[in-house]
C-alpha cells in the first residue's frame, strides 16, 4: 500500500469529453482516482466485481457505473468485458450553454451503479458518442452535447423513482462542491467559501439545504469524512499525517471529529477494512 492514492488520467488536457470502447484487456486494477473528471461506464458483457469507495458492486450485462473525481475505484473482472467509457471534464458542462444538460448531470451525479433492463437505446447512444469522439469543431461539440443530454435523459427515464427524484443541485451548490477537493486543504469555515463564491453564508447554506438538505458545514464535514475514510482505507498514512493533510490543527481534534461521525476511531476503522 502506498502513501498516496494513485491518480489516473485518460483524457488529453485540451479535450472536454472523450468516448471510447471499454478496454477488453482489463481484469484487475489497483485502487485509484481520476484526474478531475466524471466517468460513466456501460458494460454490456463481463462478470466480476467493481469496487467504488469500498463498496462492492456485481458486474453483469447492461450495468452502468458512475465515478466522480474524488472516488476511489478498482476492477476485479472474471471474464472479458465489453462496453463503453464516457469521460466528462467539468469544462464540458462549463462550456455548454444548455441548462437542462447541466441539470441532468447534477441529477445523475450521486448514482454509483444502475442495472438497465432496456439497454438498446443507451448502447446506440454510446456507439454514436464513440463515432463522434475525434470531432473537434464547434459543431462536433454541439453534437456530443446533444448525445450526452440524450444519454442522461434516457438513463434517468429508465430507472426507478428513487433515483429519478434526486434533488436538483443549484449552480451555487455545484460551485461550492467544486471548491472541495483533496488537492487543497479544507477550511471548515462557511464564510471563507461564501467569500470565494461572492455570496453570503446564509445564501450558501440555503443552496446546500435546497440541494441536499444539509447546511454548508454539514457538506464540508461529509467531504472530510469521505476523504479521511479513503486515506485510511487505501493508503498507509498515519493518523497524524491524515490529520495534517485534512487541515486539522491537532491529531486529537481529527480523532474526536472522526469518532463523533462514525462511531470508530480512525485506527479502529482502518482495522475493519
Residue pairs with C-beta under 8 A, 6 or more apart in sequence:
1 234
1 235
1 236
2 235
2 236
3 235
3 236
3 237
3 241
4 235
5 31
5 32
5 33
5 72
5 230
5 231
5 234
5 235
6 30
6 31
6 32
6 33
7 32
7 33
7 34
7 35
8 32
8 33
8 34
8 35
9 34
9 35
10 18
10 34
10 85
10 87
11 18
11 37
11 87
11 89
12 18
15 89
16 88
16 89
16 91
16 92
16 95
16 141
17 86
17 87
17 88
17 89
17 92
17 144
17 148
18 85
18 86
18 87
18 133
19 84
19 85
19 86
19 87
19 126
19 129
19 130
19 132
19 133
19 144
20 84
20 85
20 130
20 133
21 82
21 83
21 84
21 85
21 130
22 41
22 42
22 43
22 81
22 82
22 83
22 84
22 85
23 81
24 80
24 81
24 82
26 75
26 77
26 81
27 48
27 75
27 76
27 77
28 74
28 75
28 76
28 77
29 74
29 75
30 74
31 51
31 72
31 73
31 74
31 234
32 72
32 73
32 74
33 69
33 70
33 71
33 72
34 67
34 69
34 87
35 69
36 69
36 89
36 90
36 181
37 69
37 87
37 88
37 89
37 90
38 66
38 67
38 68
38 69
38 87
38 88
38 89
38 90
38 105
38 109
39 65
39 66
39 67
39 85
39 86
39 87
39 88
40 64
40 65
40 66
40 67
40 85
40 86
40 88
40 151
41 64
41 65
41 66
41 67
41 83
41 84
41 85
41 86
42 62
42 63
42 64
42 83
42 84
42 86
42 119
42 122
42 123
42 126
43 59
43 61
43 62
43 63
43 65
43 81
43 82
43 83
44 61
44 62
44 82
44 83
44 119
44 123
45 61
45 79
45 80
45 81
45 82
45 83
46 59
46 60
46 61
46 77
46 78
46 79
46 80
46 81
46 82
46 83
47 59
47 60
47 77
47 78
47 79
48 59
48 75
48 76
48 77
48 78
48 79
49 56
49 57
49 58
49 59
49 75
49 76
49 77
50 56
50 57
50 59
50 65
50 73
50 74
50 75
50 76
50 113
51 57
51 73
51 74
51 75
51 76
52 65
52 67
52 71
52 72
52 73
52 112
52 113
53 71
53 72
53 73
53 226
53 229
53 230
54 72
54 229
54 233
54 273
55 112
57 63
57 65
57 112
57 113
59 77
59 81
60 115
61 119
62 115
62 116
62 117
62 119
63 113
63 114
63 115
63 116
64 111
64 113
64 114
64 115
64 116
64 122
64 155
65 73
65 112
65 113
66 108
66 109
66 111
66 112
66 113
66 114
67 73
67 112
68 109
69 181
70 181
70 182
70 223
70 226
70 227
70 230
72 230
72 233
72 234
83 126
84 123
84 126
84 127
84 129
84 130
86 126
86 129
86 148
86 151
88 105
88 148
90 178
92 148
93 101
93 102
93 105
95 141
96 102
96 145
98 145
98 149
100 149
101 145
101 148
101 149
101 152
102 171
102 174
103 168
104 149
104 152
104 153
104 156
105 152
106 168
106 169
106 174
107 152
107 156
107 166
107 168
107 169
108 152
108 155
108 156
108 166
109 169
110 166
111 159
111 163
111 166
114 155
114 159
114 163
116 122
116 155
116 158
117 158
118 158
121 154
122 151
122 154
122 155
122 158
125 147
125 150
125 151
125 154
126 151
128 147
129 144
129 147
129 148
129 151
132 140
132 143
132 144
132 147
135 141
135 143
135 144
156 163
156 164
157 164
167 210
167 211
167 212
167 213
168 211
169 177
169 211
169 212
170 207
170 210
170 211
172 197
172 199
172 203
172 204
172 207
173 207
173 208
173 210
173 211
173 212
175 197
176 193
176 197
176 204
176 207
176 208
176 216
176 219
177 219
179 193
179 196
179 197
180 186
180 219
180 220
180 223
182 227
182 245
185 245
185 246
185 247
186 220
186 223
186 224
186 246
186 247
187 193
187 247
188 217
188 220
188 221
188 224
188 247
190 201
190 204
190 205
190 215
190 216
190 217
190 220
191 201
193 204
193 216
193 220
194 200
194 201
194 203
194 204
194 216
197 204
201 216
204 216
205 215
205 216
207 216
208 214
208 215
208 216
208 218
208 219
209 215
212 219
214 222
221 257
221 261
224 246
224 257
225 258
225 261
225 262
227 246
228 242
228 246
228 254
228 258
228 266
229 262
229 269
231 237
231 242
231 245
232 242
232 266
232 269
232 270
232 273
233 270
233 273
237 245
239 251
239 254
239 255
239 266
239 267
240 251
242 254
242 266
243 250
243 251
243 253
243 254
243 255
244 251
246 254
248 254
248 257
254 266
255 265
255 266
258 264
258 265
258 266
258 269
259 265
262 269
264 272
